[in-house]
Amino acid sequence: MKLVLMGTNSFVVPIFDALSKLHTVQAVFTGEPKPQGRKQVLTKTSVHLWAEEKGFPVFHNTMEYNFSPDMVVVISYGKILRDNVLKSAPCINVHPSMLPKYRGPSPIRTALYNGDKKSAVCIMQIVPELDAGDILMRKDFDISDNDTNETLEAKVSDIATDMLIEYLSCPEKYKPVKQEGEVIYTRKFTSKDEIIDWSRSPVDIHNQIRALGSGRTKINGIEVKILETVIKDGKLEITKIQPSGKKAMDWKSFVNGMHGAELRFSE
């Protein structure tokens, strides 16, 4: 089968790599290189680097799209597709949520932030309305109390790979099913969402940190990022922390560096 692949997030790479071994990739569309780090070095996406390594043509603007594949496969691409793409071939999207719950840009982080215990991977038809297409396949999965965005992305990558291999082997076998239930939209999280409000419950703070990768606060006036936490006996325990301008360290090392001072937490 001839495919055009569209995706930007790094967890997409193993999925695309598996598909490329079974199908012909005509082109890969991904996000444009962006400045990163303190030196603002222009950096290509992981998908871009993978496609270059494999020798696949790489594009950033769907206005340049001029292909006639058998299928367009979209995963975490982050751009609205126009008629020049939608009318060229059947277009499918992999979306990691229990649709119509958590449509939009951050379904995995939102599930973690809200403390959900379950989610799903859906393969759906792409329509002009955001994440509103009929569902072709769905597989539910559990979320553990200590799953993070990173571990869930890996889980989604594995599940989506198996689903797409199965679906693309015989697309006509799967009948579209309309989405049913309450529609809930997600939003993009920002750095402000990382600020810890210590009046929230320990579980809420734990969910915030595992969803966003870190929580920002001050301890005795020192700006820190809390990188990992666990809940024990209903209490929040910090396991990994990074003081401003320093490397990440375990909590015990940080406390030892305070030389017995009473710890005061503030936003």
C-alpha positions as CSV (number, residue, x, y, z in Angstrom):
1,M,0.0,0.0,0.0
2,K,1.2,3.5,-0.8
3,L,1.2,5.8,2.2
4,V,1.7,9.4,3.0
5,L,2.7,9.8,6.7
6,M,2.1,12.9,8.8
7,G,3.3,13.4,12.3
8,T,5.6,15.5,14.6
9,N,5.8,14.0,18.1
10,S,8.8,11.8,18.8
11,F,6.6,8.8,19.9
12,V,5.3,8.6,16.3
13,V,8.7,7.5,15.0
14,P,8.5,3.8,16.0
15,I,5.0,3.6,14.5
16,F,6.1,5.1,11.2
17,D,9.2,2.9,11.1
18,A,7.1,-0.2,11.5
19,L,4.7,0.9,8.7
20,S,7.6,1.7,6.4
21,K,8.7,-1.9,6.5
22,L,5.4,-3.1,5.3
23,H,4.3,-0.4,2.9
24,T,5.6,2.2,0.4
25,V,6.1,5.6,1.9
26,Q,5.6,8.3,-0.7
27,A,6.3,11.3,1.6
28,V,6.5,12.4,5.2
29,F,5.0,15.6,6.5
30,T,6.2,17.0,9.8
31,G,6.7,20.2,11.8
32,E,9.3,22.8,10.7
33,P,12.7,23.0,12.4
34,K,12.4,25.2,15.5
35,P,15.0,27.0,17.7
36,Q,15.8,25.0,20.9
37,G,18.0,25.3,23.9
38,R,19.8,28.3,25.3
39,K,21.6,28.9,22.0
40,Q,18.4,28.6,20.0
41,V,19.8,26.0,17.6
42,L,17.4,25.3,14.7
43,T,16.4,21.7,15.4
44,K,14.5,19.2,13.1
45,T,11.8,17.0,14.6
46,S,12.5,13.4,15.4
47,V,10.2,12.4,12.5
48,H,12.1,14.7,10.1
49,L,15.4,13.1,11.2
50,W,14.0,9.6,10.8
51,A,12.6,10.3,7.4
52,E,15.9,11.7,6.2
53,E,17.7,8.7,7.5
54,K,15.3,6.4,5.5
55,G,15.6,8.5,2.4
56,F,11.9,9.6,2.3
57,P,10.9,13.0,1.0
58,V,10.2,15.5,3.8
59,F,7.7,18.3,3.6
60,H,6.4,20.9,6.2
61,N,3.6,22.7,4.4
62,T,0.5,20.8,3.3
63,M,0.0,23.4,0.5
64,E,2.9,21.5,-1.2
65,Y,0.9,18.2,-1.0
66,N,0.6,16.7,-4.5
67,F,0.3,13.0,-4.0
68,S,-2.2,10.2,-4.7
69,P,-1.5,7.5,-2.1
70,D,-3.8,4.6,-1.0
71,M,-3.9,6.1,2.5
72,V,-2.8,9.1,4.5
73,V,-1.9,8.2,8.1
74,V,-1.8,11.1,10.6
75,I,-0.5,10.9,14.2
76,S,0.1,13.9,16.5
77,Y,0.7,16.2,13.5
78,G,-1.0,19.3,15.0
79,K,-2.2,20.9,11.7
80,I,-5.6,21.1,10.1
81,L,-5.8,19.2,6.7
82,R,-7.3,20.9,3.7
83,D,-9.2,19.5,0.8
84,N,-6.1,18.9,-1.3
85,V,-5.2,16.2,1.3
86,L,-8.6,15.0,2.3
87,K,-9.8,14.4,-1.2
88,S,-6.6,12.7,-2.4
89,A,-7.2,9.4,-0.5
90,P,-8.8,8.0,2.6
91,C,-7.3,9.8,5.6
92,I,-7.0,8.3,9.0
93,N,-5.8,9.6,12.4
94,V,-4.6,7.9,15.5
95,H,-5.9,9.7,18.6
96,P,-5.0,8.5,22.1
97,S,-8.2,9.1,24.1
98,M,-11.6,7.6,24.7
99,L,-13.3,9.8,22.0
100,P,-15.3,12.0,22.0
101,K,-13.6,12.6,25.4
102,Y,-10.4,14.6,25.1
103,R,-10.4,15.8,21.5
104,G,-7.7,18.3,20.7
105,P,-4.0,18.7,21.3
106,S,-3.2,17.1,24.6
107,P,-5.2,14.0,25.3
108,I,-2.4,12.0,27.1
109,R,-1.4,14.9,29.4
110,T,-5.0,15.7,30.1
111,A,-5.8,12.2,31.1
112,L,-2.8,12.1,33.5
113,Y,-3.6,15.6,34.9
114,N,-7.1,14.6,35.7
115,G,-6.0,11.3,37.3
116,D,-7.9,9.1,34.8
117,K,-7.5,5.3,35.3
118,K,-8.3,4.4,31.7
119,S,-7.8,5.7,28.2
120,A,-7.8,4.3,24.6
121,V,-6.2,4.5,21.3
122,C,-8.6,5.2,18.4
123,I,-8.1,5.0,14.7
124,M,-10.7,7.3,13.1
125,Q,-11.6,8.9,9.8
126,I,-10.4,12.5,9.4
127,V,-13.1,15.1,8.8
128,P,-12.8,18.9,8.7
129,E,-14.1,19.2,12.3
130,L,-11.4,18.6,15.0
131,D,-11.2,14.9,16.0
132,A,-14.8,14.3,15.1
133,G,-14.5,11.6,12.6
134,D,-16.1,8.1,12.8
135,I,-14.1,5.5,14.7
136,L,-12.7,2.6,12.8
137,M,-10.8,0.8,15.6
138,R,-10.5,1.3,19.3
139,K,-8.4,-0.4,22.0
140,D,-8.7,0.6,25.7
141,F,-5.7,0.5,28.1
142,D,-5.1,1.1,31.8
143,I,-3.2,4.1,33.3
144,S,-1.3,3.3,36.5
145,D,-0.9,5.7,39.4
146,N,2.7,6.4,38.5
147,D,2.5,6.5,34.7
148,T,3.9,9.7,33.2
149,N,3.5,11.4,29.8
150,E,6.6,9.6,28.7
151,T,5.5,6.1,29.7
152,L,2.0,6.6,28.3
153,E,3.4,7.8,25.0
154,A,5.5,4.6,24.8
155,K,2.4,2.5,25.6
156,V,0.3,4.4,23.0
157,S,3.1,3.9,20.4
158,D,3.1,0.1,20.9
159,I,-0.7,-0.2,20.8
160,A,-1.0,2.1,17.8
161,T,1.6,0.2,15.8
162,D,-0.2,-3.1,16.2
163,M,-3.6,-1.5,15.4
164,L,-2.4,0.2,12.3
165,I,-0.6,-2.9,11.0
166,E,-3.9,-4.8,11.4
167,Y,-6.1,-2.1,10.0
168,L,-3.9,-1.4,6.9
169,S,-3.8,-5.1,6.1
170,C,-7.5,-5.1,5.3
171,P,-9.2,-1.6,5.7
172,E,-12.5,-2.7,4.2
173,K,-13.0,-5.1,7.1
174,Y,-13.6,-2.2,9.5
175,K,-16.9,-0.3,9.5
176,P,-17.0,3.3,10.8
177,V,-18.8,3.9,14.1
178,K,-20.0,7.4,15.0
179,Q,-18.7,8.9,18.2
180,E,-21.1,8.9,21.1
181,G,-21.0,10.7,24.5
182,E,-20.0,14.0,25.9
183,V,-17.5,16.0,23.8
184,I,-14.6,17.3,25.9
185,Y,-11.9,19.4,24.3
186,T,-8.3,19.6,25.6
187,R,-6.0,22.6,25.5
188,K,-2.3,23.1,25.2
189,F,-0.6,23.3,28.6
190,T,1.9,26.2,29.2
191,S,4.7,26.8,31.6
192,K,2.2,28.5,33.9
193,D,0.5,25.1,34.4
194,E,3.7,23.8,36.0
195,I,3.5,26.2,39.0
196,I,2.5,24.2,42.0
197,D,-0.4,25.4,44.2
198,W,0.3,23.8,47.5
199,S,-3.3,24.2,48.6
200,R,-4.2,21.4,46.2
201,S,-4.4,17.8,47.3
202,P,-1.2,15.6,47.2
203,V,-2.8,13.4,44.5
204,D,-3.6,16.5,42.4
205,I,0.0,17.7,42.6
206,H,1.3,14.3,41.8
207,N,-0.9,14.1,38.7
208,Q,0.2,17.6,37.7
209,I,3.9,16.6,37.8
210,R,3.6,13.3,36.1
211,A,1.4,14.9,33.3
212,L,3.6,17.9,32.6
213,G,7.0,16.4,33.4
214,S,7.8,18.9,36.2
215,G,6.2,21.2,38.7
216,R,7.8,24.6,39.6
217,T,8.0,26.0,43.1
218,K,10.3,27.7,45.6
219,I,11.8,25.9,48.6
220,N,13.4,28.4,51.1
221,G,13.4,30.9,48.3
222,I,15.2,28.7,45.9
223,E,13.5,28.1,42.6
224,V,13.3,24.4,41.8
225,K,11.6,22.0,39.5
226,I,10.1,18.9,41.1
227,L,10.6,16.1,38.5
228,E,9.2,13.0,40.2
229,T,6.9,12.2,43.1
230,V,5.0,9.3,44.5
231,I,2.0,9.0,46.9
232,K,2.6,7.0,50.0
233,D,-0.1,6.7,52.8
234,G,-1.9,9.6,51.2
235,K,1.1,11.9,51.3
236,L,3.2,13.4,48.5
237,E,6.8,12.3,48.5
238,I,9.3,14.1,46.3
239,T,11.8,11.7,44.7
240,K,13.6,13.8,42.2
241,I,14.3,17.6,42.1
242,Q,16.3,20.1,40.1
243,P,17.3,23.4,41.7
244,S,17.6,26.3,39.3
245,G,21.0,26.3,37.5
246,K,21.9,22.8,38.8
247,K,21.6,19.2,37.7
248,A,18.7,17.0,38.7
249,M,19.2,15.1,42.0
250,D,17.4,12.9,44.4
251,W,15.4,14.4,47.2
252,K,17.8,13.2,49.9
253,S,20.7,14.9,48.3
254,F,18.7,18.2,48.1
255,V,17.7,18.0,51.7
256,N,21.3,17.3,52.8
257,G,22.4,20.4,51.0
258,M,20.0,22.5,53.1
259,H,22.0,21.6,56.2
260,G,19.1,20.9,58.5
261,A,17.1,24.1,57.7
262,E,13.4,23.9,58.0
263,L,11.9,23.6,54.5
264,R,9.4,26.2,53.4
265,F,7.4,25.8,50.2
266,S,5.9,28.7,48.2
267,E,4.8,29.5,44.7
